[in-house]
Amino acid sequence: GAGIQADIKTATSLGVYSMTAVTAVTVQNTKGVKSVIPVPPNEIYNQIIHTIKDIRPNAIKIGMLHSTRVIDNVSKSLSEMKVKKIILDPVMIAKGGSKLITNSAVKLMKKKLLNKVSLITPNIPEAEILTNIKIKKHKDMIYAANILLKLGAKNVLIKGGHLPYKIMKDVFVNKKEIAIFKNNKILTRHTHGTGCTLSSAIASYYSCGKTLKKSCDMAIKYVNHAIVTRP
């Protein structure tokens, strides 16, 4: 229910067509990731380029990029595609705590990808890794978002679900505005794949012509509704 399975399911439920490039096969369940089997980086590049030769995407969502070679190949493909609407979900730590990306890959992501994407959607642990600060309050989220803007990001959505508050705040920041999306925190263990679902929902709405801010708002509501109404 996470990763590419969540991506395809989300896009389909929102009425858009998804084309996929698999970066890794994971052995996981809702409790955690047991292992990650990488796809050769040149084959990731080939998947992307071969697919877009057939159908040009309206928007792109990027998930787990586990090594420097994968990031290099994805960055290369983005330069060739010239698609403007790109959502980067910097998947770094699995829900169970397993690290899914190397330190050198984190550095390269900041250097090569941040300035190429429309939006980056880290959760709090991921934002801490990207900015090298501790996030304990909502104002820390805004501070971290501004660090990411200085590193080259155009728009940042930091997800606030890891903070211990009853009202959950997701913070959307760019150089012109700060928007805070507030929702009651839903007490549940069933949040596996919500980050993948959120970024794919944003990309889906964005691909259909919604503004980026509106896409974030609608995607957050979509994920909250999905959590509340799960079987």
Backbone as CSV, one residue per row, in Angstrom:
resi,resn,N_x,N_y,N_z,CA_x,CA_y,CA_z,C_x,C_y,C_z
1,GLY,0.793,-1.230,0.000,0.000,0.000,0.000,0.819,1.270,0.000
2,ALA,2.149,1.149,-0.070,3.007,2.337,-0.130,3.756,2.353,-1.455
3,GLY,4.579,3.397,-1.649,5.392,3.464,-2.853,4.560,3.504,-4.114
4,ILE,5.030,2.781,-5.108,4.422,2.876,-6.438,2.988,2.334,-6.452
5,GLN,2.680,1.399,-5.535,1.309,0.884,-5.462,0.357,1.979,-4.997
6,ALA,0.781,2.753,-4.006,-0.035,3.873,-3.530,-0.154,4.943,-4.605
7,ASP,0.948,5.172,-5.343,0.948,6.186,-6.401,-0.096,5.867,-7.469
8,ILE,-0.059,4.638,-7.979,-0.977,4.240,-9.054,-2.425,4.258,-8.562
9,LYS,-2.636,3.742,-7.368,-3.990,3.693,-6.802,-4.564,5.104,-6.643
10,THR,-3.735,6.024,-6.165,-4.183,7.401,-5.952,-4.524,8.086,-7.269
11,ALA,-3.611,7.999,-8.229,-3.845,8.628,-9.530,-5.115,8.087,-10.175
12,THR,-5.295,6.775,-10.104,-6.479,6.147,-10.708,-7.759,6.631,-10.042
13,SER,-7.748,6.710,-8.710,-8.961,7.119,-7.994,-9.304,8.583,-8.255
14,LEU,-8.311,9.380,-8.632,-8.552,10.793,-8.915,-8.775,11.066,-10.404
15,GLY,-8.812,9.989,-11.195,-9.211,10.124,-12.587,-8.106,10.509,-13.550
16,VAL,-6.845,10.336,-13.134,-5.749,10.607,-14.062,-5.005,9.303,-14.380
17,TYR,-4.270,9.332,-15.479,-3.569,8.135,-15.949,-2.113,8.204,-15.510
18,SER,-1.646,7.154,-14.856,-0.269,7.146,-14.360,0.628,6.278,-15.236
19,MET,1.816,6.805,-15.511,2.873,6.039,-16.162,4.010,5.948,-15.143
20,THR,4.606,4.776,-14.997,5.542,4.590,-13.900,6.934,4.175,-14.356
21,ALA,7.919,4.586,-13.567,9.295,4.102,-13.693,9.699,3.599,-12.313
22,VAL,9.918,2.317,-12.195,10.229,1.704,-10.897,11.709,1.890,-10.589
23,THR,12.018,2.460,-9.419,13.417,2.688,-9.036,13.970,1.577,-8.155
24,ALA,13.073,0.861,-7.463,13.516,-0.234,-6.589,12.339,-1.136,-6.270
25,VAL,12.642,-2.385,-5.982,11.640,-3.314,-5.461,11.870,-3.403,-3.954
26,THR,10.827,-3.181,-3.175,10.973,-3.243,-1.720,10.245,-4.459,-1.159
27,VAL,10.840,-5.051,-0.135,10.179,-6.114,0.618,9.662,-5.451,1.887
28,GLN,8.353,-5.236,1.959,7.803,-4.489,3.091,6.359,-4.881,3.351
29,ASN,5.900,-4.517,4.542,4.475,-4.571,4.860,4.144,-3.294,5.630
30,THR,2.998,-3.223,6.247,2.606,-1.982,6.910,3.462,-1.691,8.139
31,LYS,4.201,-2.692,8.635,5.015,-2.495,9.845,6.433,-2.024,9.544
32,GLY,6.909,-2.219,8.317,8.257,-1.768,8.019,8.825,-2.369,6.750
33,VAL,10.020,-1.894,6.412,10.724,-2.354,5.220,11.785,-3.366,5.628
34,LYS,11.763,-4.540,4.994,12.753,-5.582,5.289,13.989,-5.430,4.409
35,SER,13.787,-5.131,3.126,14.931,-4.951,2.231,14.531,-4.136,1.007
36,VAL,15.552,-3.582,0.331,15.368,-2.787,-0.878,16.255,-3.367,-1.968
37,ILE,15.666,-3.739,-3.105,16.416,-4.285,-4.229,16.429,-3.229,-5.332
38,PRO,17.569,-2.577,-5.586,17.623,-1.484,-6.555,17.448,-1.965,-8.001
39,VAL,16.810,-1.134,-8.810,16.783,-1.326,-10.260,18.025,-0.619,-10.814
40,PRO,18.742,-1.208,-11.769,19.919,-0.540,-12.334,19.582,0.876,-12.809
41,PRO,20.379,1.869,-12.406,20.056,3.271,-12.715,19.836,3.566,-14.196
42,ASN,20.621,2.944,-15.079,20.434,3.203,-16.512,19.092,2.679,-17.001
43,GLU,18.570,1.621,-16.349,17.261,1.090,-16.724,16.133,1.994,-16.203
44,ILE,16.366,2.685,-15.101,15.391,3.677,-14.629,15.277,4.798,-15.660
45,TYR,16.419,5.263,-16.114,16.455,6.296,-17.158,15.728,5.806,-18.411
46,ASN,16.001,4.577,-18.815,15.372,4.020,-20.024,13.856,3.911,-19.859
47,GLN,13.389,3.508,-18.667,11.946,3.435,-18.409,11.290,4.798,-18.651
48,ILE,11.919,5.839,-18.089,11.350,7.188,-18.183,11.319,7.664,-19.636
49,ILE,12.460,7.589,-20.296,12.572,8.132,-21.649,11.712,7.352,-22.637
50,HIS,11.684,6.031,-22.513,10.887,5.214,-23.426,9.397,5.510,-23.264
51,THR,8.969,5.726,-22.026,7.560,6.005,-21.749,7.134,7.359,-22.309
52,ILE,7.968,8.387,-22.100,7.546,9.728,-22.543,7.613,9.898,-24.049
53,LYS,8.317,8.990,-24.735,8.304,9.032,-26.197,6.919,8.679,-26.738
54,ASP,6.149,7.966,-25.927,4.797,7.559,-26.316,3.769,8.585,-25.852
55,ILE,3.796,8.930,-24.567,2.820,9.857,-23.988,3.557,10.894,-23.142
56,ARG,3.379,12.160,-23.462,4.047,13.215,-22.691,3.256,13.507,-21.417
57,PRO,3.893,13.475,-20.253,3.170,13.704,-19.001,2.822,15.168,-18.764
58,ASN,1.697,15.398,-18.090,1.318,16.747,-17.674,2.003,17.137,-16.371
59,ALA,2.339,16.138,-15.572,3.035,16.386,-14.304,3.823,15.133,-13.936
60,ILE,4.812,15.324,-13.067,5.680,14.231,-12.635,5.728,14.193,-11.123
61,LYS,5.646,13.001,-10.566,5.871,12.804,-9.135,7.103,11.910,-8.974
62,ILE,8.036,12.336,-8.142,9.252,11.579,-7.883,9.211,11.042,-6.459
63,GLY,9.421,9.733,-6.328,9.450,9.108,-5.005,10.863,8.724,-4.603
64,MET,11.049,7.470,-4.164,12.329,7.062,-3.583,13.463,7.016,-4.597
65,LEU,14.509,7.775,-4.316,15.739,7.785,-5.109,16.869,7.427,-4.146
66,HIS,17.315,6.185,-4.175,18.121,5.654,-3.075,19.625,5.812,-3.212
67,SER,20.118,6.270,-4.383,21.567,6.371,-4.557,21.911,7.544,-5.471
68,THR,23.189,7.911,-5.483,23.624,9.033,-6.324,23.433,8.729,-7.805
69,ARG,23.675,7.500,-8.214,23.534,7.142,-9.631,22.078,7.231,-10.087
70,VAL,21.162,6.853,-9.202,19.740,6.977,-9.538,19.369,8.456,-9.701
71,ILE,19.822,9.293,-8.777,19.530,10.726,-8.847,20.117,11.333,-10.116
72,ASP,21.326,10.940,-10.456,21.953,11.430,-11.691,21.103,11.094,-12.918
73,ASN,20.625,9.854,-12.979,19.850,9.418,-14.140,18.474,10.075,-14.191
74,VAL,17.850,10.261,-13.045,16.545,10.935,-13.006,16.709,12.406,-13.376
75,SER,17.752,13.045,-12.848,18.021,14.441,-13.182,18.260,14.606,-14.679
76,LYS,19.006,13.685,-15.252,19.279,13.705,-16.692,17.987,13.583,-17.496
77,SER,17.106,12.687,-17.067,15.843,12.494,-17.784,14.940,13.728,-17.668
78,LEU,14.948,14.391,-16.505,14.141,15.602,-16.325,14.605,16.710,-17.267
79,SER,15.919,16.815,-17.442,16.464,17.828,-18.348,16.019,17.577,-19.781
80,GLU,15.888,16.311,-20.147,15.468,15.972,-21.510,13.957,16.136,-21.704
81,MET,13.183,15.886,-20.640,11.716,15.961,-20.761,11.193,17.390,-20.832
82,LYS,11.790,18.269,-20.014,11.358,19.674,-19.945,9.891,19.814,-19.524
83,VAL,9.443,18.970,-18.590,8.112,19.104,-17.992,8.218,20.061,-16.806
84,LYS,7.298,21.015,-16.711,7.420,22.062,-15.695,6.839,21.671,-14.336
85,LYS,5.821,20.827,-14.332,5.140,20.496,-13.073,5.744,19.220,-12.475
86,ILE,6.590,19.387,-11.459,7.301,18.257,-10.871,7.177,18.301,-9.353
87,ILE,6.698,17.209,-8.763,6.564,17.078,-7.319,7.608,16.080,-6.824
88,LEU,8.434,16.498,-5.865,9.455,15.616,-5.293,9.084,15.249,-3.864
89,ASP,8.836,13.968,-3.650,8.627,13.438,-2.302,9.966,12.816,-1.877
90,PRO,10.727,13.487,-1.000,12.077,13.012,-0.677,12.051,11.847,0.312
91,VAL,11.696,10.679,-0.191,11.535,9.500,0.663,12.899,9.093,1.208
92,MET,13.058,9.184,2.518,14.358,8.916,3.137,14.303,7.892,4.252
93,ILE,13.197,7.903,4.989,13.068,7.002,6.132,11.720,6.308,6.059
94,ALA,11.719,4.981,6.135,10.460,4.236,6.148,9.758,4.445,7.481
95,LYS,8.468,4.182,7.497,7.675,4.371,8.711,8.257,3.612,9.897
96,GLY,8.822,2.431,9.637,9.396,1.626,10.713,10.768,2.086,11.169
97,GLY,11.327,3.131,10.510,12.614,3.665,10.923,13.774,3.320,10.012
98,SER,13.572,2.431,9.032,14.652,2.034,8.132,15.039,3.199,7.225
99,LYS,16.363,3.430,7.091,16.835,4.486,6.201,16.848,3.958,4.783
100,LEU,16.301,4.739,3.844,16.117,4.281,2.468,16.997,5.018,1.461
101,ILE,17.933,5.827,1.937,18.744,6.639,1.033,20.116,6.865,1.664
102,THR,21.167,6.921,0.865,22.520,7.141,1.374,22.751,8.627,1.658
103,ASN,23.740,8.917,2.510,24.065,10.313,2.836,24.528,11.077,1.604
104,SER,25.313,10.419,0.750,25.794,11.081,-0.462,24.636,11.390,-1.413
105,ALA,23.602,10.522,-1.407,22.424,10.765,-2.249,21.632,11.973,-1.745
106,VAL,21.565,12.139,-0.422,20.887,13.310,0.146,21.563,14.590,-0.329
107,LYS,22.894,14.613,-0.281,23.652,15.790,-0.728,23.408,16.083,-2.205
108,LEU,23.399,15.025,-3.016,23.201,15.207,-4.452,21.778,15.648,-4.777
109,MET,20.812,15.142,-4.012,19.420,15.566,-4.193,19.300,17.075,-3.981
110,LYS,19.927,17.573,-2.943,19.897,19.001,-2.648,20.569,19.813,-3.763
111,LYS,21.630,19.263,-4.308,22.405,19.973,-5.333,21.756,19.909,-6.714
112,LYS,21.215,18.730,-7.095,20.784,18.525,-8.481,19.278,18.583,-8.711
113,LEU,18.487,18.283,-7.674,17.045,18.167,-7.901,16.213,19.317,-7.337
114,LEU,16.631,19.881,-6.212,15.810,20.901,-5.559,15.425,22.039,-6.496
115,ASN,16.373,22.478,-7.322,16.082,23.618,-8.196,15.367,23.223,-9.487
116,LYS,15.119,21.927,-9.663,14.427,21.472,-10.883,12.947,21.179,-10.648
117,VAL,12.523,21.110,-9.388,11.160,20.673,-9.099,10.270,21.853,-8.717
118,SER,8.962,21.662,-8.877,7.987,22.689,-8.510,7.743,22.715,-7.012
119,LEU,7.784,21.527,-6.393,7.432,21.394,-4.977,8.173,20.217,-4.378
120,ILE,8.649,20.391,-3.131,9.207,19.279,-2.362,8.325,19.069,-1.134
121,THR,8.044,17.802,-0.785,7.053,17.496,0.263,7.640,16.641,1.395
122,PRO,8.626,17.129,2.128,9.198,16.308,3.204,8.295,16.241,4.434
123,ASN,8.351,15.106,5.135,7.793,15.082,6.486,8.856,15.655,7.421
124,ILE,8.589,15.686,8.715,9.521,16.349,9.635,10.884,15.648,9.718
125,PRO,10.961,14.315,9.858,12.287,13.672,9.860,13.074,13.945,8.573
126,GLU,12.395,13.946,7.440,13.068,14.213,6.164,13.534,15.668,6.074
127,ALA,12.695,16.592,6.552,13.077,18.010,6.554,14.281,18.235,7.473
128,GLU,14.342,17.501,8.573,15.487,17.619,9.483,16.775,17.155,8.811
129,ILE,16.687,16.059,8.053,17.862,15.556,7.333,18.314,16.551,6.266
130,LEU,17.369,17.126,5.549,17.687,18.048,4.449,18.251,19.378,4.941
131,THR,17.840,19.812,6.139,18.226,21.148,6.622,19.210,21.123,7.781
132,ASN,19.429,19.945,8.363,20.331,19.800,9.518,19.893,20.618,10.730
133,ILE,18.567,20.726,10.917,18.054,21.363,12.138,17.038,20.428,12.794
134,LYS,16.764,20.667,14.069,15.728,19.912,14.781,14.412,20.680,14.686
135,ILE,13.331,19.957,14.405,12.009,20.588,14.285,11.135,20.108,15.442
136,LYS,10.825,21.033,16.349,10.019,20.697,17.520,8.717,21.477,17.592
137,LYS,8.651,22.575,16.827,7.470,23.427,16.850,7.112,23.823,15.415
138,HIS,5.929,24.400,15.271,5.486,24.799,13.937,6.370,25.890,13.346
139,LYS,6.879,26.780,14.193,7.760,27.834,13.657,9.066,27.245,13.125
140,ASP,9.489,26.089,13.695,10.679,25.408,13.170,10.424,24.874,11.762
141,MET,9.182,24.470,11.494,8.821,23.988,10.157,8.981,25.103,9.129
142,ILE,8.531,26.298,9.497,8.646,27.444,8.586,10.117,27.798,8.376
143,TYR,10.900,27.737,9.451,12.332,28.025,9.351,13.010,27.024,8.420
144,ALA,12.680,25.748,8.570,13.248,24.695,7.717,12.841,24.899,6.260
145,ALA,11.592,25.272,6.045,11.118,25.522,4.672,11.903,26.646,4.017
146,ASN,12.212,27.677,4.780,12.985,28.790,4.235,14.424,28.394,3.918
147,ILE,14.975,27.478,4.686,16.306,26.940,4.373,16.259,26.220,3.026
148,LEU,15.201,25.424,2.804,15.054,24.704,1.536,14.864,25.664,0.363
149,LEU,14.175,26.780,0.593,14.035,27.787,-0.458,15.397,28.372,-0.823
150,LYS,16.222,28.615,0.187,17.561,29.160,-0.056,18.436,28.147,-0.802
151,LEU,18.151,26.855,-0.623,18.905,25.809,-1.318,18.445,25.629,-2.774
152,GLY,17.358,26.322,-3.144,16.920,26.265,-4.535,15.501,25.806,-4.768
153,ALA,14.819,25.337,-3.720,13.429,24.899,-3.889,12.538,26.096,-4.225
154,LYS,11.539,25.855,-5.090,10.603,26.925,-5.463,9.432,26.989,-4.479
155,ASN,8.944,25.824,-4.076,7.838,25.717,-3.123,8.112,24.534,-2.204
156,VAL,7.697,24.667,-0.945,7.940,23.614,0.044,6.648,23.331,0.804
157,LEU,6.307,22.049,0.959,5.209,21.641,1.836,5.792,20.702,2.878
158,ILE,5.917,21.181,4.127,6.407,20.324,5.205,5.202,19.791,5.971
159,LYS,5.152,18.464,6.084,4.012,17.787,6.702,4.231,17.676,8.210
160,GLY,3.220,18.060,8.975,3.391,18.186,10.420,2.931,17.017,11.257
161,GLY,2.672,15.879,10.637,2.095,14.751,11.368,2.944,14.175,12.472
162,HIS,4.257,14.420,12.469,5.134,13.850,13.493,5.151,14.679,14.784
163,LEU,4.607,15.888,14.753,4.595,16.693,15.977,3.441,16.254,16.885
164,PRO,3.634,16.326,18.216,2.649,15.786,19.162,1.528,16.760,19.505
165,TYR,0.815,17.239,18.491,-0.273,18.180,18.727,-1.593,17.608,18.233
166,LYS,-2.690,18.028,18.867,-4.015,17.557,18.455,-4.437,18.176,17.123
167,ILE,-4.004,19.409,16.891,-4.254,20.065,15.601,-3.002,19.904,14.751
168,MET,-3.165,19.239,13.616,-2.032,19.005,12.733,-1.923,20.150,11.740
169,LYS,-0.715,20.662,11.563,-0.485,21.765,10.634,0.526,21.333,9.570
170,ASP,0.121,21.470,8.315,1.025,21.273,7.187,1.342,22.665,6.650
171,VAL,2.629,22.938,6.452,3.074,24.295,6.134,3.544,24.381,4.681
172,PHE,2.901,25.260,3.907,3.246,25.508,2.507,3.942,26.856,2.426
173,VAL,5.164,26.867,1.887,5.967,28.094,1.877,6.619,28.297,0.514
174,ASN,6.562,29.519,0.008,7.409,29.941,-1.106,7.889,31.357,-0.791
175,LYS,8.546,31.999,-1.737,9.129,33.314,-1.453,8.082,34.411,-1.305
176,LYS,6.837,34.118,-1.724,5.786,35.129,-1.668,4.793,34.924,-0.529
177,GLU,4.629,33.688,-0.060,3.581,33.446,0.942,3.869,32.249,1.831
178,ILE,3.151,32.236,2.951,3.130,31.087,3.859,1.661,30.724,4.061
179,ALA,1.328,29.469,3.801,-0.047,28.989,4.032,0.027,27.808,4.985
180,ILE,-0.888,27.767,5.943,-0.921,26.665,6.908,-2.251,25.941,6.778
181,PHE,-2.183,24.637,6.504,-3.379,23.802,6.393,-3.579,23.087,7.723
182,LYS,-4.685,23.379,8.394,-4.941,22.820,9.731,-5.991,21.719,9.656
183,ASN,-5.742,20.623,10.374,-6.704,19.527,10.468,-6.579,18.870,11.835
184,ASN,-7.673,18.315,12.310,-7.600,17.531,13.546,-6.762,16.284,13.301
185,LYS,-5.883,15.981,14.239,-5.061,14.789,14.108,-5.934,13.551,14.287
186,ILE,-5.776,12.597,13.391,-6.565,11.365,13.438,-5.746,10.305,14.151
187,LEU,-6.254,9.805,15.268,-5.521,8.807,16.052,-5.722,7.425,15.430
188,THR,-4.707,6.968,14.717,-4.787,5.677,14.041,-3.390,5.153,13.769
189,ARG,-3.258,3.840,13.683,-1.988,3.226,13.292,-1.903,3.080,11.765
190,HIS,-3.007,3.314,11.085,-3.099,2.988,9.657,-2.704,4.180,8.775
191,THR,-1.420,4.511,8.809,-0.928,5.633,8.006,0.146,5.185,7.008
192,HIS,0.269,3.887,6.796,1.252,3.364,5.853,0.936,3.852,4.437
193,GLY,1.913,4.521,3.804,1.718,4.983,2.434,1.065,6.341,2.280
194,THR,0.816,7.040,3.396,0.120,8.329,3.281,0.985,9.401,2.614
195,GLY,2.311,9.340,2.827,3.192,10.319,2.184,3.207,10.159,0.675
196,CYS,3.268,8.900,0.225,3.231,8.613,-1.220,1.890,9.051,-1.803
197,THR,0.841,8.745,-1.076,-0.506,9.096,-1.530,-0.666,10.608,-1.656
198,LEU,-0.166,11.335,-0.655,-0.297,12.795,-0.679,0.424,13.403,-1.875
199,SER,1.676,13.041,-2.087,2.437,13.652,-3.190,1.859,13.269,-4.547
200,SER,1.343,12.048,-4.669,0.703,11.637,-5.925,-0.617,12.370,-6.147
201,ALA,-1.351,12.613,-5.060,-2.599,13.376,-5.177,-2.307,14.817,-5.587
202,ILE,-1.255,15.409,-5.020,-0.871,16.770,-5.413,-0.545,16.806,-6.907
203,ALA,0.273,15.845,-7.349,0.650,15.791,-8.763,-0.571,15.599,-9.656
204,SER,-1.533,14.787,-9.194,-2.742,14.528,-9.970,-3.574,15.800,-10.148
205,TYR,-3.825,16.493,-9.039,-4.600,17.742,-9.115,-3.845,18.806,-9.917
206,TYR,-2.547,18.884,-9.698,-1.708,19.879,-10.397,-1.699,19.626,-11.906
207,SER,-1.698,18.357,-12.289,-1.684,18.002,-13.714,-2.969,18.420,-14.417
208,CYS,-4.050,18.548,-13.643,-5.361,18.890,-14.217,-5.618,20.397,-14.258
209,GLY,-4.620,21.191,-13.843,-4.756,22.638,-13.973,-5.019,23.400,-12.693
210,LYS,-5.122,22.702,-11.546,-5.258,23.412,-10.274,-3.946,24.137,-9.974
211,THR,-4.012,25.217,-9.199,-2.772,25.856,-8.757,-2.058,24.914,-7.791
212,LEU,-0.793,25.169,-7.557,-0.030,24.295,-6.667,-0.560,24.352,-5.233
213,LYS,-0.871,25.536,-4.767,-1.413,25.692,-3.403,-2.759,24.977,-3.272
214,LYS,-3.629,25.146,-4.268,-4.938,24.480,-4.247,-4.762,22.965,-4.339
215,SER,-3.790,22.517,-5.119,-3.517,21.084,-5.240,-3.101,20.498,-3.897
216,CYS,-2.289,21.241,-3.149,-1.872,20.789,-1.812,-3.072,20.709,-0.875
217,ASP,-3.896,21.738,-0.900,-5.090,21.783,-0.050,-6.011,20.596,-0.337
218,MET,-6.297,20.362,-1.608,-7.200,19.273,-1.994,-6.594,17.901,-1.684
219,ALA,-5.284,17.771,-1.880,-4.620,16.493,-1.624,-4.602,16.163,-0.137
220,ILE,-4.389,17.166,0.701,-4.404,16.950,2.156,-5.796,16.489,2.597
221,LYS,-6.834,17.129,2.063,-8.206,16.724,2.391,-8.494,15.301,1.901
222,TYR,-7.978,14.969,0.716,-8.159,13.624,0.147,-7.540,12.563,1.056
223,VAL,-6.310,12.806,1.510,-5.628,11.821,2.367,-6.321,11.704,3.716
224,ASN,-6.718,12.835,4.308,-7.421,12.784,5.593,-8.723,11.996,5.471
225,HIS,-9.442,12.227,4.380,-10.700,11.505,4.158,-10.431,10.004,3.990
226,ALA,-9.339,9.682,3.293,-8.992,8.269,3.081,-8.674,7.581,4.410
227,ILE,-7.970,8.294,5.305,-7.626,7.709,6.605,-8.888,7.486,7.452
228,VAL,-9.771,8.487,7.457,-10.989,8.407,8.273,-11.924,7.300,7.797
229,THR,-11.998,7.111,6.483,-13.001,6.187,5.922,-12.441,4.824,5.556
230,ARG,-11.188,4.528,5.949,-10.615,3.229,5.612,-11.471,2.118,6.234
231,PRO,-11.526,0.942,5.593,-12.337,-0.172,6.106,-11.892,-0.608,7.501
